[in-house]
Amino acid sequence: MATSTGRWDPAGETTELLQTLIRNACVNDGTPESGHEVRNADTLASYLGTAGFDVETYEPTPGRVTLVTRMEGTDPDAPSLCLNGHTDVVPVNEADWSRDPFGGELVDGEVWGRGAVDMLNLTASFAVVLRHLASSGFRPKGDLVFLAVADEEHGSAHGARWMADHHADVITTDYVLTENGGLHGGAAGSPSVGVNVGEKGVAWRRLRLRGTPGHGSMPFKSDNALVKAAGVINALAEYRPAARVHDLWPVQVRSLGLDDEISRILLDPIALDELLDDLPASQGAPFLYSCTHTTLSPNVATGSMKANVIPDEVVVEVDVRTLPGETSEDVDAHLRAALGDRYDQVDVEVMMDDAASISPAHTPLWDALQRAVSGPFPEATIEPRLAVGFTDARIHRELGAVSYGAGLLAPTLSAADFGSRFHGNDERIDVESLGLTTRLFDDVVRDLLG
C-alpha cells in the first residue's frame, strides 16, 4: 500500500472525484443497454489502483460493470463492513437545468450535476476514505469491502441483486453503509442527525389493458385501450389509502422538533390525513404522506401506435411503495380498492416485489456512527429513520447484514432543499457536506474495524 504524504483534504479530494463521476454520465433509463457504469468503474479502478488496491469487476450485461475491492482483516472473528455506493444515475431533461447536468461544475461552494446527491457523492466519499486508509497504513481487524455497484436506480437486476444471486460471498458482510442519511433536525437544545435504518417496500406493477384496434375516424362505441388506461391512471392517482403509524414513525416525528400539538396530530392517523389535505406541498406534505401511507404512482404508459389507430393494448407501469408488514397480497388489495370494477379489465404483472426492511439500531455500527457524529456536532444524537425510497440496503439485509443509510450534511442544508434534488432539476451538493461525510466514514471505519 502507498504511504501517506501531505495533509489530507477530504472535501477537496471528494469534490474532484465526484466531478469526474458526474461527467461520466452513467445514465440508467431502465433498459439493459443503458447505464454504461463501466465508465465509473474504470474511474474508480484507476483511482484506487494508485493506492495499491486490486479490484474485481463483474459484468452480467455489457457495460453494466460492478467493481469490488477489499482490505483484508487481520482477525477472522472481527466484524466486517461493506461500503456500498451505486454508480448509475437517473435520466435528466437538460433543458430544465440551470447548468450542464453532466458538467460537474463547482459553483459557489456547490458541485452541480446529476448524481450529486443520488448517490455519487457518497460513492466518491467511500473511495476517498478507502484510499486514505490505505495511504495512512491502516489495517482493519475485520474485512472492509467497497462495492461500487451498477443498476441501483432501476431495481438492481444488473447490480446488487445479480451479485447476491451469483456472488453472495463477495458482498456478504456483517454491516453495510450506503445511502442516504445525515440531515440535521430536532428541537432547539436537542439536535439530531438522521440515519436510515429501514425503507419502504418496492412493489412495481405492470398493468396491461386490452382493447380492439380500429380506425381513429370512427371512435363512437369503440373499444379503446388508451381510454381504459386513462381511467385506470386517474383512479390510481386519486386513491387514498388510510394512514398507518408504524414503529419508526414516532421516532421520526420526535426528531422533527415540532410542538406537542403538531406531533400529536402526526401520530393520529385520522388527524394526520386531515392535516395533509390542508398542508401545501412546499411544507412537506408529499414526504409526510409517503412516510405514513402506501403509495401508488402511475409513471409510465406505452402502447399507442398512431394518431389514426385506436390502440388495442396499453401498458401502465405503477410504482407502488409499501409500508412495513405489507405483502404482495396487500398490494393486490390496494389495486383492487383503487380500481374498483376496472380491476377486472387489467392484467397485472409483477415487476419488483421487495418487502419493506428494517435493521436494528443500537448495534456496534450505530454506536460508531454516534461517536463520529459527536466529533463535529457534540450535542447531536443520531435518530433512526425509515426511507420512503428503496436502496441496495434491502438486498444486503436479505443477506443478513445490518444496513444503514448514513452521511453527514451541513446543518444549513434543509430537508426540503435536499429532498427536492433527488431525481430533480439542478441537483447539487455543497463541499462542506462532502467533507463532513468523508470524515464521518473515515472515523466510523477506524472505530468499528480498528
SULWO-V791956 format. One record per run of one state. SS is the DSSP state (A for helix, B for strand, O for the rest). FROM is the first residue (numbers start at 0). TO is the last residue. Records with the same first field share a line. If there is no record, write none. Layout:
BEGIN
SS: FROM-TO, FROM-TO
END
This chain:
BEGIN
O: 0-8, 23-25, 27-36, 49-54, 59-63, 71-79, 86-87, 89-92, 96-104, 107-108, 112-118, 135-142, 149-150, 154-158, 166-166, 171-173, 178-182, 187-188, 199-199, 202-203, 210-212, 215-223, 238-247, 255-258, 266-267, 278-279, 283-283, 292-293, 302-307, 310-311, 322-326, 350-352, 354-355, 358-362, 376-379, 387-391, 398-400, 405-413, 421-426, 449-449
A: 9-22, 37-48, 93-95, 119-134, 151-153, 159-165, 167-170, 224-237, 248-254, 259-265, 268-277, 280-282, 284-291, 327-344, 363-375, 392-397, 414-420, 430-448
B: 26-26, 55-58, 64-70, 80-85, 88-88, 105-106, 109-111, 143-148, 174-177, 183-186, 189-198, 200-201, 204-209, 213-214, 294-301, 308-309, 312-321, 345-349, 353-353, 356-357, 380-386, 401-404, 427-429
END
